Amino acid sequence: MALYGISGSHTTEACPLNNDTSAKMVLHAEGMNIEQIAQKYKINKILGQYHSALEHTFLWLVEAEDPHLIQQFCIEGGIASFNSVKIIPMITFQQVIETVKKVNPQ
């Protein structure tokens, strides 16, 4: 299982605070079982969903098996309908420390 960030942004004009179509998409998502949709795409856990409303950005952290399936999740879940989305492989800070120890033993 790997750790991924789903990072996205949209324009001020596409923001659900300013755009009726985007607002309807967000409110529709409230009624969806996002965890069930995630499992369909082998996303085992959504660890966090963080948004900066006035920056028009978001970062979700997920444990998943395949970044290509995360892409499909973003499409079906509606995230990609008004956001530019990046899927970012992530590691923990502890994993960084362990990697540094292997590469540069003291």
C-alpha positions as CSV (number, residue, x, y, z in Angstrom):
1,M,0.0,0.0,0.0
2,A,1.3,3.4,-0.9
3,L,0.7,6.9,0.3
4,Y,-0.5,9.5,-2.2
5,G,-1.5,13.2,-2.1
6,I,-4.3,14.4,-4.3
7,S,-3.7,18.0,-4.8
8,G,-6.0,20.3,-6.7
9,S,-6.8,23.8,-7.5
10,H,-9.5,25.8,-9.4
11,T,-10.0,29.3,-10.6
12,T,-11.9,31.9,-8.6
13,E,-14.6,31.7,-11.2
14,A,-15.0,27.9,-10.9
15,C,-15.0,28.0,-7.1
16,P,-18.2,26.5,-5.6
17,L,-18.5,29.7,-3.6
18,N,-18.9,31.6,-6.8
19,N,-20.1,29.1,-9.4
20,D,-23.6,27.4,-9.3
21,T,-22.5,24.4,-11.3
22,S,-19.5,23.7,-9.1
23,A,-21.6,24.3,-6.0
24,K,-24.1,21.7,-7.2
25,M,-21.3,19.2,-7.7
26,V,-20.0,19.8,-4.1
27,L,-23.4,19.5,-2.6
28,H,-24.1,16.4,-4.6
29,A,-20.9,14.9,-3.2
30,E,-22.2,15.4,0.3
31,G,-24.8,12.7,-0.4
32,M,-22.4,10.3,-2.0
33,N,-20.6,7.6,-0.1
34,I,-17.1,8.8,-0.9
35,E,-15.5,5.9,1.1
36,Q,-17.4,3.4,-1.0
37,I,-16.4,5.0,-4.3
38,A,-12.8,5.1,-3.0
39,Q,-12.8,1.3,-2.3
40,K,-14.0,0.7,-5.8
41,Y,-10.7,2.3,-7.0
42,K,-8.5,0.4,-4.4
43,I,-8.2,3.4,-2.2
44,N,-8.0,1.7,1.2
45,K,-8.2,4.8,3.3
46,I,-8.8,8.5,3.0
47,L,-6.5,9.9,5.7
48,G,-7.4,13.5,5.4
49,Q,-9.2,16.1,3.3
50,Y,-7.9,19.6,3.6
51,H,-9.1,22.7,1.8
52,S,-8.0,26.3,1.6
53,A,-11.2,28.1,0.4
54,L,-9.7,31.4,-0.4
55,E,-6.6,29.9,-2.0
56,H,-8.9,27.7,-4.1
57,T,-6.7,24.6,-3.4
58,F,-7.1,21.3,-1.6
59,L,-5.0,18.3,-0.5
60,W,-6.3,14.9,0.3
61,L,-4.1,12.2,1.7
62,V,-4.9,8.6,0.7
63,E,-3.6,5.1,1.0
64,A,-4.0,3.4,-2.3
65,E,-2.7,0.7,-4.6
66,D,-2.5,2.4,-8.0
67,P,-2.3,6.1,-9.0
68,H,-4.1,5.4,-12.3
69,L,-7.1,4.2,-10.2
70,I,-6.9,7.4,-8.1
71,Q,-7.3,9.3,-11.4
72,Q,-10.5,7.4,-12.1
73,F,-11.7,8.1,-8.6
74,C,-11.2,11.8,-9.1
75,I,-13.2,11.7,-12.3
76,E,-16.1,9.6,-10.9
77,G,-16.2,11.5,-7.7
78,G,-16.4,14.8,-9.5
79,I,-13.2,16.3,-8.2
80,A,-11.7,16.6,-11.7
81,S,-14.8,18.3,-13.1
82,F,-13.7,21.8,-12.0
83,N,-10.2,21.3,-10.5
84,S,-6.8,20.8,-11.9
85,V,-5.6,17.7,-10.1
86,K,-2.1,16.2,-9.3
87,I,-1.6,12.8,-7.8
88,I,1.6,12.9,-5.8
89,P,3.5,9.9,-4.4
90,M,4.2,10.6,-0.7
91,I,6.4,9.2,2.1
92,T,6.4,10.0,5.8
93,F,9.2,12.1,7.3
94,Q,10.4,8.9,9.2
95,Q,10.8,7.2,5.8
96,V,12.9,10.2,4.7
97,I,15.1,9.8,7.8
98,E,15.6,6.1,7.1
99,T,16.5,6.7,3.5
100,V,19.0,9.4,4.5
101,K,20.6,6.9,7.0
102,K,21.0,4.3,4.2
103,V,22.5,6.8,1.7
104,N,24.6,8.8,4.1
105,P,25.4,6.7,7.2
106,Q,27.1,8.7,10.0
